[in-house]
């Protein structure tokens, strides 16, 4: 083998070595999005898997699948996040840390406790809806009416409270369909 051929072979070997080294440094990556954020509530993220789980639960309850349902589910998750955060700020905790129980306790302490239905309002409701109670007397249905009116007022006040929490929070929705 001549000196020229040897140098040519050396160059080819050197190029091959460079290519081999380069290829060993470069790794072929197959990227797949496993998780993404669909909403941000202040410093907390709501992930796509959390959203899909909540959406599937809504569908299992018999609700028809619509774009409106998706928005309602996501807004419910945002509201829940806000309520849990407020509960934690107030130091509300329950055994086991069950989030449903924490939200319920927060609503009890922060909203329901301030609701009082006067007896005359209960009587007015009874008189206006007497037919629906059949032959039952006022005192037989008083507690039932009071419970209904408290729940109605609780829902109204809770919506107001959540709206205030939303106004004071940074919320960014990134859900694309």
Kinemage of the C-alpha trace (Angstrom):
@kinemage 1
@onewidth
@group {chain A} dominant
@subgroup {mainchain}
@vectorlist {calphas} color= white
{ca unk a 1} P 0.000 0.000 0.000
{ca unk a 2} L 1.392 3.333 -0.987
{ca unk a 3} L 1.721 6.330 1.266
{ca unk a 4} L -0.963 8.139 -0.741
{ca unk a 5} L -3.452 5.315 -0.324
{ca unk a 6} L -2.656 5.068 3.355
{ca unk a 7} L -3.336 8.817 3.891
{ca unk a 8} L -6.584 8.522 1.913
{ca unk a 9} L -7.613 5.556 4.044
{ca unk a 10} L -6.716 7.519 7.182
{ca unk a 11} L -8.944 10.433 6.061
{ca unk a 12} L -11.843 8.092 5.347
{ca unk a 13} L -11.391 6.390 8.715
{ca unk a 14} L -11.199 9.809 10.457
{ca unk a 15} L -14.415 11.012 8.740
{ca unk a 16} L -16.125 7.741 9.655
{ca unk a 17} L -14.960 8.158 13.263
{ca unk a 18} L -16.302 11.747 13.404
{ca unk a 19} L -19.672 10.675 11.999
{ca unk a 20} L -19.882 7.767 14.429
{ca unk a 21} L -19.056 10.020 17.390
{ca unk a 22} L -21.596 12.592 16.250
{ca unk a 23} L -24.315 9.981 15.856
{ca unk a 24} L -23.617 8.573 19.288
{ca unk a 25} L -24.154 12.039 20.792
{ca unk a 26} L -27.363 12.680 18.924
{ca unk a 27} L -30.242 10.622 20.266
{ca unk a 28} L -33.339 10.177 18.229
{ca unk a 29} L -36.251 11.175 20.440
{ca unk a 30} L -39.811 10.307 19.765
{ca unk a 31} L -41.743 13.004 21.616
{ca unk a 32} L -45.304 12.503 22.688
{ca unk a 33} L -47.283 14.965 24.767
{ca unk a 34} L -48.208 13.070 27.903
{ca unk a 35} L -49.606 15.970 29.893
{ca unk a 36} L -50.435 19.583 29.338
{ca unk a 37} L -52.015 22.404 31.259
{ca unk a 38} L -55.595 23.339 30.322
{ca unk a 39} L -56.028 26.126 32.887
{ca unk a 40} L -53.996 28.123 35.360
{ca unk a 41} L -55.513 29.466 38.573
{ca unk a 42} L -52.984 31.841 40.135
{ca unk a 43} L -50.068 29.469 40.748
{ca unk a 44} L -51.955 26.181 40.348
{ca unk a 45} L -52.364 24.232 37.142
{ca unk a 46} L -55.287 22.124 36.025
{ca unk a 47} L -53.956 19.380 33.787
{ca unk a 48} L -55.514 17.728 30.778
{ca unk a 49} L -55.715 14.368 32.574
{ca unk a 50} L -57.528 15.972 35.544
{ca unk a 51} L -59.927 17.673 33.142
{ca unk a 52} L -60.563 14.470 31.166
{ca unk a 53} L -61.272 12.597 34.402
{ca unk a 54} L -63.774 15.230 35.578
{ca unk a 55} L -65.388 15.350 32.126
{ca unk a 56} L -65.766 11.564 32.038
{ca unk a 57} L -67.357 11.668 35.501
{ca unk a 58} L -69.850 14.231 34.218
{ca unk a 59} L -70.668 12.027 31.235
{ca unk a 60} L -71.120 8.985 33.499
{ca unk a 61} L -73.701 10.929 35.477
{ca unk a 62} L -75.868 10.994 32.382
{ca unk a 63} L -75.134 14.496 31.058
{ca unk a 64} L -74.979 14.817 27.284
{ca unk a 65} L -71.543 15.573 25.785
{ca unk a 66} L -71.407 19.151 24.476
{ca unk a 67} L -68.912 21.984 24.180
{ca unk a 68} L -70.957 23.765 26.860
{ca unk a 69} L -70.418 20.808 29.183
{ca unk a 70} L -66.661 21.036 28.662
{ca unk a 71} L -66.737 24.709 29.635
{ca unk a 72} L -68.943 23.971 32.657
{ca unk a 73} L -66.657 21.179 33.850
{ca unk a 74} L -63.556 23.346 33.502
{ca unk a 75} L -65.229 26.298 35.259
{ca unk a 76} L -66.313 23.961 38.045
{ca unk a 77} L -62.720 22.793 38.427
{ca unk a 78} L -61.521 26.404 38.557
{ca unk a 79} L -64.154 27.280 41.180
{ca unk a 80} L -63.210 24.233 43.228
{ca unk a 81} L -59.530 25.194 43.080
{ca unk a 82} L -60.391 28.688 44.328
{ca unk a 83} L -62.516 27.333 47.191
{ca unk a 84} L -59.875 24.818 48.280
{ca unk a 85} L -57.213 27.517 48.230
{ca unk a 86} L -59.385 29.784 50.402
{ca unk a 87} L -60.124 26.923 52.794
{ca unk a 88} L -56.417 26.268 53.198
{ca unk a 89} L -55.807 29.960 53.849
{ca unk a 90} L -58.338 29.784 56.671
{ca unk a 91} L -56.678 26.654 58.028
{ca unk a 92} L -59.632 24.413 57.265
{ca unk a 93} L -58.631 20.794 57.167
{ca unk a 94} L -60.497 17.557 57.672
{ca unk a 95} L -59.259 14.093 58.635
{ca unk a 96} L -57.837 12.401 55.566
{ca unk a 97} L -57.566 15.692 53.660
{ca unk a 98} L -60.566 14.833 51.457
{ca unk a 99} L -60.991 17.830 49.132
{ca unk a 100} L -64.780 17.392 48.875
{ca unk a 101} L -65.044 17.539 52.652
{ca unk a 102} L -62.727 20.559 52.779
{ca unk a 103} L -64.884 22.437 50.244
{ca unk a 104} L -68.052 21.474 52.119
{ca unk a 105} L -66.585 22.637 55.450
{ca unk a 106} L -65.417 25.906 53.882
{ca unk a 107} L -68.898 26.573 52.478
{ca unk a 108} L -70.420 25.786 55.869
{ca unk a 109} L -68.099 28.189 57.698
{ca unk a 110} L -67.840 30.947 55.120
{ca unk a 111} L -71.266 31.068 53.485
{ca unk a 112} L -74.018 28.922 55.045
{ca unk a 113} L -73.446 30.097 58.612
{ca unk a 114} L -74.604 33.608 57.647
{ca unk a 115} L -77.900 32.531 56.074
{ca unk a 116} L -81.055 33.016 58.120
{ca unk a 117} L -84.569 32.622 56.726
{ca unk a 118} L -87.209 34.548 58.688
{ca unk a 119} L -90.345 32.621 59.651
{ca unk a 120} L -92.562 35.087 57.763
{ca unk a 121} L -90.652 34.309 54.545
{ca unk a 122} L -91.230 30.591 55.139
{ca unk a 123} L -94.931 31.250 55.756
{ca unk a 124} L -95.167 33.350 52.576
{ca unk a 125} L -93.590 30.529 50.571
{ca unk a 126} L -96.061 28.078 52.128
{ca unk a 127} L -99.053 30.284 51.261
{ca unk a 128} L -97.861 30.855 47.681
{ca unk a 129} L -97.287 27.125 47.141
{ca unk a 130} L -100.059 25.654 49.317
{ca unk a 131} L -101.377 23.448 46.509
{ca unk a 132} L -98.079 21.606 46.157
{ca unk a 133} L -98.202 20.612 49.850
{ca unk a 134} L -101.666 19.034 49.607
{ca unk a 135} L -103.456 18.897 52.945
{ca unk a 136} L -100.275 19.301 55.053
{ca unk a 137} L -100.277 22.084 57.619
{ca unk a 138} L -97.567 24.751 57.798
{ca unk a 139} L -95.776 23.255 60.806
{ca unk a 140} L -95.618 19.844 59.101
{ca unk a 141} L -93.642 21.272 56.165
{ca unk a 142} L -91.908 24.243 57.820
{ca unk a 143} L -88.512 22.500 58.123
{ca unk a 144} L -88.687 21.242 54.539
{ca unk a 145} L -89.473 24.746 53.238
{ca unk a 146} L -86.757 26.296 55.382
{ca unk a 147} L -84.206 23.796 54.068
{ca unk a 148} L -85.239 24.567 50.473
{ca unk a 149} L -85.011 28.329 50.998
{ca unk a 150} L -81.634 28.023 52.747
{ca unk a 151} L -80.256 25.949 49.874
{ca unk a 152} L -81.598 28.431 47.342
{ca unk a 153} L -79.986 31.343 49.206
{ca unk a 154} L -76.780 29.348 49.704
{ca unk a 155} L -76.484 28.786 45.953
{ca unk a 156} L -77.019 32.492 45.282
{ca unk a 157} L -74.453 33.597 47.892
{ca unk a 158} L -71.970 30.931 46.829
{ca unk a 159} L -72.127 32.146 43.215
{ca unk a 160} L -71.488 35.709 44.438
{ca unk a 161} L -68.598 34.527 46.609
{ca unk a 162} L -67.005 32.551 43.781
{ca unk a 163} L -67.367 35.533 41.449
{ca unk a 164} L -65.461 37.671 43.973
{ca unk a 165} L -62.755 35.002 44.277
{ca unk a 166} L -62.460 34.865 40.479
{ca unk a 167} L -62.118 38.644 40.247
{ca unk a 168} L -59.189 38.572 42.663
{ca unk a 169} L -57.402 35.722 40.904
{ca unk a 170} L -55.349 35.222 37.791
{ca unk a 171} L -57.168 32.676 35.650
{ca unk a 172} L -55.984 31.578 32.223
{ca unk a 173} L -57.863 28.958 30.257
{ca unk a 174} L -55.841 27.072 27.630
{ca unk a 175} L -58.290 24.317 26.742
{ca unk a 176} L -58.556 23.801 23.018
{ca unk a 177} L -60.998 21.345 21.566
